Every structure is written in structure tokens, then in C-alpha cells.
């Protein structure tokens, strides 16, 4: 698949750079196709639509949950995995490195340490397949100059 510009706030693609009254020298770059998520990995509802319906409609949005000690332990493990993913991403970011390359560094099964921690913390993970309510992929492609 070809690399295209992200348009319509992440919901569209074009081979023509979007027109905008740019104020500086920074311009968007084209983004690559979404990564294929293996079928054995569970996907949230927004993996297809980009809209997190189950999260928005969740009862937890309207009440404060009292967590059990086991739930708190699980939340702490999930936070540790999140920290490890951020550390791995940070290590990959350098001038000229694209967000697609950072994605590749973090993608399974390339990043063994993060995936072992995630498996230990959660048993299995849910991934979005590159979609979110903010757009299917990162709009900023080049890091640094």
C-alpha cells in the first residue's frame, strides 16, 4: 500500500498535501498503511470504527469504582508495562526517525521485554490496530530535524 497524507482529522487519506495556512516551516509527511494485528490478539471496538463506544458508554464514566486489592495490583502491573513501552519508544526516538519506525520497534514480536511484561501482567493484550478517536495513525511522522 502507498503512503498518503492524513486528512479529515484522521478519517481520510489523500496523495495531495492538505491545504492549510501554515505558520512555520514544519509540514506533515505522508503516513504508511496501518499495521495488521494478528487474529489471535483481541481487539477493542474502536479497532474497526475508531470510536471507543464501549468506553464512552461505560458505567465507569458515571461512578467511582472501589477497587479490590487484586484489582489494584493488576492496575499497578499495567502501569509498569505502560512505563516500559514508553521507555522503549523513547529509546527509539531520534532525529529523522518516523513514528512508523517507532511503531515497528514496539510491534510484536520485535520488542521481547515489553511483550513478556505485558503477558505477565495481563495474560493477553488488546490492541487497536492503529485506530483511535483521534485518527487511524499518528499524524506527525518525522521526529526532530
Secondary structure by P-SEA (a helix, b strand, c coil): cbbbbbccccccccccccccccccccccccccccccccccccccccccccccccccccccccccccccaaaaaaaaaaaaaaaaaaaaaaaaccccccaaaaaaaacccccaaaaaaaaaaccbbbbcccccccccccccccccc
